[in-house]
Amino acid sequence: MSRATISNERTCPACGEGPVHARESTQQVEHAGVEGSIPLYYAVCDVCGSEVAEAGEARANKRAMIAFRKHAEGLLTGREMREARRALHLTQSQAAQLFGGGKVAFSRYENDDIAQSEAMDSLIRVCLARRDTLFWLVAHKGICLSADTSASPRVKSLTGIAQ
């Protein structure tokens, strides 16, 4: 989240008087025995010193924690999900049809709004590693894909994700 997305022209919701200014720090976190740090977004009031996180900051904080949790659990992060879907030459809608999750699920996975299931994560990795599995799944589900899906050099460069 860039500082440009957090307005510095807000009034403090706690005291109603002072302007608040965007801040970013890091927070130490632990999940599933994995320790790390994530960015923490908030604002501080010049008058009362209150630290507040409004909607945009809270969303960015939640996404950072979900991305860390995915990493700690060995799941593809949002960025890796996007790279995998693009390497397979799938739209978000096609990916949802093939792997499940619902209409807007892939947008939410890719933005780290929610975590995909371990089973879905594994299926995506298998399809990255074994193109024949992707094509079997496409035929089984009766989904029409673009012609360039069958000859993607990008899949070879992402086979490290599949492991």
Summary of the structure (lengths in Angstrom):
residues: 163
radius of gyration: 20.0
end to end distance: 29.3
largest distance: 63.0
contacts: 454
relative contact order: 0.12
helix: 48%
strand: 18%
